[in-house]
Amino acid sequence: MPVISIITQKGGVGKTTTAIHVGAALSQKKGVNVLLIDFDSQKNLSMGYGIEDDYPYTVRNFLDNSGEFRLKHHGSSNVYILAGDALLEEEETYTRETLKNNLQNLLDQMPFDYVLIDCPPRPLMKKLTLGEMALCASDYVMSPIEAEQYSFAGIDNLLPAFLCIKEKYNPQLEFLGFFFNKVLTNTVNFRKYSEMIKQEKDASDYFFNTFIRQDMNIEKAKQEGKNIFQVNVNSRAAEDYKDLVKEIKSKIKKYES
């Protein structure tokens, strides 16, 4: 049962959208149950699934061992959401192991096939962060990027942070890769940065081959509180997410072999 953190160094590159649609793609196989954890105080994942602000059980309750446990079940799908909380912040009462231990207790009782954690940015700073807690609870990490300078600059900050957490706190943590999101294939920037990756030594260790193309159906899904497969299963974005999930499974299989 893989636990996968989705994290970025900067906002606006599609981290939450990735969690929603990768989770949906994983759940397309009959009998596969997926848990999504909204671990960002902005609560974009919860909003994306139409979870009301006053939902009675949130990730903060989960960490604090308070309240009556419940998950939001998304319609007829096999996706379940642990709702976010606007008051979720790094607190002295939490340790690096808080999420990991509580998640393990949950999975002992409810064996999900996949867990995806929608993380806030900035995984490692001088003090304990929510991103660091998430990575300490995870088996794998993946990160969407855009074909532009600032997004690429974030790679130089994110990878060292990941390697530091792996070395100090979670040696089983593995990096699945970066992938291009919101892609317009005919742009100069996409051709430039994708070519740069091809020229990098061991690029396959750090980058997915799959990229997600821009698609109006993604925005439609967001507005309707649905996933891409519920809006248009034959759309190009739906095909891209299915390809991404195939590659995710392939990379996990290599790590587990």
C-alpha positions in Angstrom: 0.0 0.0 0.0 2.0 3.0 -1.3 1.8 6.4 0.4 2.7 9.1 -2.1 3.2 12.7 -1.2 2.6 15.3 -4.0 4.7 18.4 -3.2 6.1 21.4 -5.0 8.5 24.2 -4.1 6.2 26.9 -5.5 2.4 27.2 -5.8 0.3 27.4 -8.9 1.7 24.4 -10.8 -1.2 22.0 -10.2 -0.3 20.1 -7.1 -3.9 19.7 -5.9 -5.2 19.1 -9.4 -2.6 16.3 -9.6 -3.8 14.7 -6.4 -7.5 14.8 -7.5 -7.0 13.3 -11.0 -4.2 10.8 -10.2 -6.3 9.6 -7.3 -9.3 9.2 -9.6 -7.2 7.4 -12.2 -5.9 5.0 -9.6 -9.4 4.3 -8.5 -10.6 3.4 -12.0 -9.6 -0.2 -11.5 -12.4 -2.1 -9.9 -11.9 -2.8 -6.2 -9.0 -0.2 -5.7 -9.7 2.2 -2.9 -7.8 5.5 -2.7 -7.4 7.8 0.3 -6.6 11.5 -0.4 -5.3 13.6 2.5 -5.7 17.4 2.4 -2.6 18.4 4.3 -2.5 22.0 3.2 -4.3 24.7 5.2 -5.4 26.3 2.0 -7.8 23.4 1.7 -7.9 23.4 -2.1 -8.3 19.6 -2.3 -11.3 19.8 0.0 -12.8 22.6 -2.0 -12.1 20.7 -5.2 -14.3 17.9 -3.9 -17.0 20.3 -2.7 -16.4 19.6 1.0 -18.1 22.2 3.1 -16.1 24.5 5.4 -17.8 23.2 8.5 -17.2 19.6 7.8 -17.2 18.0 11.2 -13.9 16.0 11.0 -10.7 17.3 9.5 -7.0 16.4 9.2 -6.5 18.5 12.4 -8.8 16.2 14.3 -6.9 13.3 12.8 -3.6 14.6 14.1 -5.0 15.6 17.5 -6.9 12.3 18.0 -10.0 14.3 18.6 -13.6 14.3 17.3 -15.6 11.5 15.7 -13.6 10.0 12.8 -15.1 10.2 9.3 -14.0 10.5 5.7 -15.7 12.1 2.8 -16.7 9.5 0.2 -16.7 11.0 -3.3 -19.9 9.8 -5.0 -19.9 6.4 -6.6 -16.1 6.4 -6.9 -13.6 4.5 -4.7 -12.0 7.8 -3.5 -12.2 8.9 0.1 -11.0 12.3 1.4 -9.6 13.3 4.8 -10.8 16.9 4.8 -8.4 19.8 5.2 -8.5 22.4 7.9 -7.7 26.2 7.6 -6.3 26.1 11.1 -3.8 23.4 10.3 -0.3 24.7 11.1 2.9 23.5 12.4 2.5 23.2 16.2 4.8 22.2 19.0 2.4 19.3 19.9 3.2 17.6 16.6 6.3 15.6 15.8 7.8 14.3 12.6 6.1 11.0 13.4 2.6 12.3 14.2 1.1 11.9 10.8 3.0 8.6 10.1 1.8 7.0 13.3 -1.8 8.1 13.0 -1.9 7.1 9.4 -0.5 3.6 10.2 -3.2 3.1 12.8 -5.8 4.0 10.3 -4.4 1.7 7.6 -4.4 -1.2 10.1 -8.1 -0.8 10.3 -8.9 0.5 6.7 -6.5 -1.0 4.2 -6.5 1.4 1.3 -4.7 0.5 -1.8 -3.1 3.9 -2.3 -2.8 7.0 -0.1 -2.0 10.4 -1.7 -1.0 13.4 0.4 -1.6 16.9 -1.0 1.2 18.8 0.7 1.9 22.5 1.2 5.1 23.7 -0.4 8.4 24.2 1.4 9.1 20.6 2.6 12.2 21.5 4.7 13.1 24.6 6.7 14.8 25.3 10.0 11.7 24.2 11.9 9.4 21.2 11.5 6.9 21.8 8.6 3.8 20.1 7.5 5.6 19.1 4.3 8.3 17.4 6.3 5.7 15.5 8.4 4.1 14.3 5.1 7.4 13.1 3.6 8.2 11.3 6.9 4.9 9.4 6.5 5.4 8.6 2.8 7.0 5.9 0.7 7.2 8.0 -2.4 7.3 11.6 -3.6 6.2 13.1 -6.9 6.1 16.7 -8.1 4.4 18.6 -11.0 6.4 21.4 -12.7 5.8 23.8 -15.5 8.0 24.5 -18.5 9.2 27.8 -17.2 12.2 29.3 -15.4 10.8 29.7 -11.8 9.4 26.2 -11.8 12.7 24.7 -12.9 14.5 26.8 -10.3 12.4 25.1 -7.6 13.9 21.8 -8.6 17.2 22.9 -7.2 15.6 23.6 -3.8 13.2 20.6 -3.6 15.6 17.8 -4.4 18.2 18.6 -1.7 15.3 18.9 0.8 14.0 15.5 -0.2 17.5 13.9 0.0 18.0 15.5 3.5 14.7 14.1 4.8 15.5 10.7 3.3 18.9 10.6 4.9 17.9 11.9 8.3 14.4 10.7 9.0 12.9 8.3 6.3 15.4 6.1 4.5 12.7 4.2 2.7 11.5 7.3 1.0 11.9 7.3 -2.8 11.5 10.0 -5.5 9.2 9.0 -8.3 9.9 12.1 -10.4 9.0 15.5 -11.7 6.5 15.8 -14.6 5.4 18.6 -16.8 1.9 19.9 -16.1 -0.4 22.3 -18.0 1.5 21.6 -21.2 1.1 23.4 -24.5 3.2 21.1 -26.7 3.8 23.6 -29.5 5.4 26.3 -27.3 9.1 27.2 -27.4 9.4 26.8 -23.6 8.1 23.3 -23.5 10.4 22.2 -26.4 13.3 24.0 -24.6 12.9 22.5 -21.2 11.9 19.0 -22.3 15.1 19.0 -24.5 17.1 20.1 -21.5 15.8 17.1 -19.5 16.7 14.6 -22.3 20.3 15.8 -22.2 20.5 15.3 -18.4 22.4 12.2 -17.2 20.1 9.7 -15.4 17.1 11.9 -16.3 14.7 8.9 -16.1 15.5 8.7 -12.3 14.1 12.2 -11.7 11.5 12.8 -14.5 8.5 11.1 -15.8 8.1 10.6 -19.5 4.4 11.4 -19.3 3.2 15.0 -19.3 -0.2 16.5 -18.7 -1.6 18.7 -21.5 -3.8 21.7 -20.9 -7.4 20.8 -21.3 -10.5 22.8 -20.7 -12.1 19.7 -19.1 -9.8 20.1 -16.1 -11.2 23.5 -15.4 -14.7 22.2 -15.9 -14.1 19.4 -13.5 -12.9 21.9 -10.9 -16.0 24.0 -11.3 -18.3 21.0 -10.9 -16.4 19.4 -8.1 -15.7 16.3 -10.2 -12.6 14.5 -11.6 -11.6 14.4 -15.2 -13.1 10.9 -15.8 -16.5 12.0 -14.6 -16.4 15.0 -16.9 -15.0 13.5 -20.1 -13.3 10.1 -19.9 -12.1 10.4 -23.5 -10.5 13.8 -23.1 -6.8 14.2 -23.7 -6.2 15.1 -20.0 -7.9 11.8 -19.0 -5.6 9.9 -21.3 -2.6 11.7 -19.9 -3.5 10.9 -16.3 -4.0 7.3 -17.2 -0.6 7.2 -18.8 0.9 9.0 -15.7 -0.6 6.4 -13.4 0.8 3.5 -15.5 4.2 5.1 -15.2 3.8 5.6 -11.4 2.9 2.0 -11.0 5.9 0.9 -13.1 8.3 3.0 -11.1 6.9 1.7 -7.8 7.2 -1.9 -9.1 10.9 -1.3 -9.8 11.5 0.1 -6.3 9.6 -2.9 -4.7 11.3 -5.6 -6.8 
